[in-house]
Amino acid sequence: RRGTLLVFVEVKQRADFNAALFAVTARNRRRMEQAVKSWLARHPR
């Protein structure tokens, strides 16, 4: 957290950039979104 900015990051390592792009699927994005929503619900401002 930096000031009013809060960033959630999922770190992935792949051999090259194109492989990394395809590593993040729609399912991965949905799971991350749910995790963020859950965290925000438990940590209201």
N, CA and C atoms as an extended XYZ file, in Angstrom:
135
Properties=species:S:1:pos:R:3:atomname:S:1:resname:S:1:resid:I:1 pbc="F F F"
N         0.854       -1.169        0.000 N   ARG     1
C         0.000        0.000        0.000 CA  ARG     1
C         0.897        1.228        0.000 C   ARG     1
N         0.565        2.161       -0.878 N   ARG     2
C         1.311        3.412       -0.934 CA  ARG     2
C         0.292        4.530       -1.006 C   ARG     2
N         0.121        5.250        0.096 N   GLY     3
C        -0.892        6.302        0.137 CA  GLY     3
C        -2.267        5.699       -0.035 C   GLY     3
N        -2.998        6.164       -1.025 N   THR     4
C        -4.341        5.641       -1.286 CA  THR     4
C        -4.338        4.536       -2.338 C   THR     4
N        -3.168        4.190       -2.837 N   LEU     5
C        -3.052        3.172       -3.882 CA  LEU     5
C        -2.780        1.805       -3.261 C   LEU     5
N        -3.594        0.842       -3.606 N   LEU     6
C        -3.419       -0.533       -3.149 CA  LEU     6
C        -3.307       -1.416       -4.383 C   LEU     6
N        -2.255       -2.210       -4.459 N   VAL     7
C        -1.989       -3.022       -5.647 CA  VAL     7
C        -1.924       -4.489       -5.258 C   VAL     7
N        -2.624       -5.324       -6.018 N   PHE     8
C        -2.555       -6.773       -5.854 CA  PHE     8
C        -1.791       -7.315       -7.052 C   PHE     8
N        -0.818       -8.169       -6.787 N   VAL     9
C         0.037       -8.680       -7.853 CA  VAL     9
C         0.159      -10.193       -7.729 C   VAL     9
N         0.023      -10.873       -8.850 N   GLU    10
C         0.319      -12.300       -8.903 CA  GLU    10
C         1.585      -12.447       -9.737 C   GLU    10
N         2.592      -13.058       -9.165 N   VAL    11
C         3.879      -13.190       -9.841 CA  VAL    11
C         3.950      -14.555      -10.520 C   VAL    11
N         4.295      -14.529      -11.796 N   LYS    12
C         4.465      -15.761      -12.569 CA  LYS    12
C         5.807      -15.683      -13.284 C   LYS    12
N         6.458      -16.815      -13.398 N   GLN    13
C         7.730      -16.855      -14.115 CA  GLN    13
C         7.601      -17.823      -15.284 C   GLN    13
N         7.976      -17.358      -16.449 N   ARG    14
C         7.964      -18.185      -17.656 CA  ARG    14
C         9.240      -17.913      -18.442 C   ARG    14
N         9.537      -18.788      -19.371 N   ALA    15
C        10.778      -18.678      -20.149 CA  ALA    15
C        10.805      -17.431      -21.024 C   ALA    15
N         9.640      -17.027      -21.547 N   ASP    16
C         9.607      -15.826      -22.379 CA  ASP    16
C         8.284      -15.091      -22.178 C   ASP    16
N         8.216      -13.878      -22.715 N   PHE    17
C         7.062      -13.010      -22.494 CA  PHE    17
C         5.771      -13.613      -23.045 C   PHE    17
N         5.809      -14.196      -24.233 N   ASN    18
C         4.601      -14.784      -24.822 CA  ASN    18
C         4.054      -15.909      -23.962 C   ASN    18
N         4.925      -16.741      -23.433 N   ALA    19
C         4.482      -17.825      -22.548 CA  ALA    19
C         3.826      -17.246      -21.299 C   ALA    19
N         4.365      -16.149      -20.795 N   ALA    20
C         3.788      -15.507      -19.612 CA  ALA    20
C         2.393      -14.967      -19.909 C   ALA    20
N         2.205      -14.387      -21.092 N   LEU    21
C         0.885      -13.860      -21.458 CA  LEU    21
C        -0.178      -14.948      -21.438 C   LEU    21
N         0.162      -16.117      -21.943 N   PHE    22
C        -0.803      -17.210      -22.013 CA  PHE    22
C        -0.952      -17.949      -20.689 C   PHE    22
N        -0.071      -17.679      -19.726 N   ALA    23
C        -0.153      -18.333      -18.419 CA  ALA    23
C        -1.303      -17.782      -17.587 C   ALA    23
N        -1.728      -16.558      -17.882 N   VAL    24
C        -2.821      -15.930      -17.134 CA  VAL    24
C        -4.107      -16.142      -17.923 C   VAL    24
N        -4.887      -17.119      -17.482 N   THR    25
C        -6.122      -17.470      -18.177 CA  THR    25
C        -7.293      -16.691      -17.599 C   THR    25
N        -8.438      -16.784      -18.246 N   ALA    26
C        -9.654      -16.140      -17.734 CA  ALA    26
C        -9.981      -16.678      -16.343 C   ALA    26
N        -9.767      -17.970      -16.144 N   ARG    27
C       -10.030      -18.571      -14.829 CA  ARG    27
C        -9.111      -17.962      -13.772 C   ARG    27
N        -7.824      -17.793      -14.108 N   ASN    28
C        -6.877      -17.165      -13.184 CA  ASN    28
C        -7.322      -15.750      -12.823 C   ASN    28
N        -7.762      -15.000      -13.823 N   ARG    29
C        -8.209      -13.621      -13.572 CA  ARG    29
C        -9.431      -13.603      -12.659 C   ARG    29
N       -10.383      -14.512      -12.891 N   ARG    30
C       -11.579      -14.578      -12.032 CA  ARG    30
C       -11.203      -14.923      -10.593 C   ARG    30
N       -10.289      -15.872      -10.429 N   ARG    31
C        -9.860      -16.259       -9.082 CA  ARG    31
C        -9.182      -15.093       -8.371 C   ARG    31
N        -8.348      -14.354       -9.088 N   MET    32
C        -7.679      -13.197       -8.511 CA  MET    32
C        -8.698      -12.131       -8.136 C   MET    32
N        -9.673      -11.896       -9.012 N   GLU    33
C       -10.708      -10.909       -8.729 CA  GLU    33
C       -11.488      -11.294       -7.473 C   GLU    33
N       -11.835      -12.560       -7.336 N   GLN    34
C       -12.558      -13.024       -6.143 CA  GLN    34
C       -11.699      -12.850       -4.893 C   GLN    34
N       -10.412      -13.146       -4.985 N   ALA    35
C        -9.506      -12.985       -3.846 CA  ALA    35
C        -9.414      -11.519       -3.432 C   ALA    35
N        -9.332      -10.630       -4.412 N   VAL    36
C        -9.265       -9.192       -4.122 CA  VAL    36
C       -10.555       -8.725       -3.465 C   VAL    36
N       -11.698       -9.129       -4.006 N   LYS    37
C       -12.985       -8.740       -3.420 CA  LYS    37
C       -13.107       -9.239       -1.988 C   LYS    37
N       -12.664      -10.459       -1.748 N   SER    38
C       -12.710      -11.030       -0.405 CA  SER    38
C       -11.823      -10.238        0.553 C   SER    38
N       -10.613       -9.926        0.114 N   TRP    39
C        -9.695       -9.163        0.958 CA  TRP    39
C       -10.273       -7.789        1.270 C   TRP    39
N       -10.805       -7.124        0.242 N   LEU    40
C       -11.369       -5.785        0.443 CA  LEU    40
C       -12.571       -5.822        1.383 C   LEU    40
N       -13.378       -6.874        1.319 N   ALA    41
C       -14.537       -7.000        2.208 CA  ALA    41
C       -14.087       -7.151        3.664 C   ALA    41
N       -12.965       -7.821        3.865 N   ARG    42
C       -12.456       -8.029        5.226 CA  ARG    42
C       -11.626       -6.859        5.741 C   ARG    42
N       -11.250       -5.950        4.863 N   HIS    43
C       -10.418       -4.807        5.244 CA  HIS    43
C       -11.029       -3.510        4.703 C   HIS    43
N       -12.212       -3.150        5.194 N   PRO    44
C       -12.838       -1.912        4.694 CA  PRO    44
C       -12.036       -0.687        5.134 C   PRO    44
N       -12.175        0.349        4.390 N   ARG    45
C       -11.461        1.594        4.723 CA  ARG    45
C       -12.217        2.378        5.737 C   ARG    45
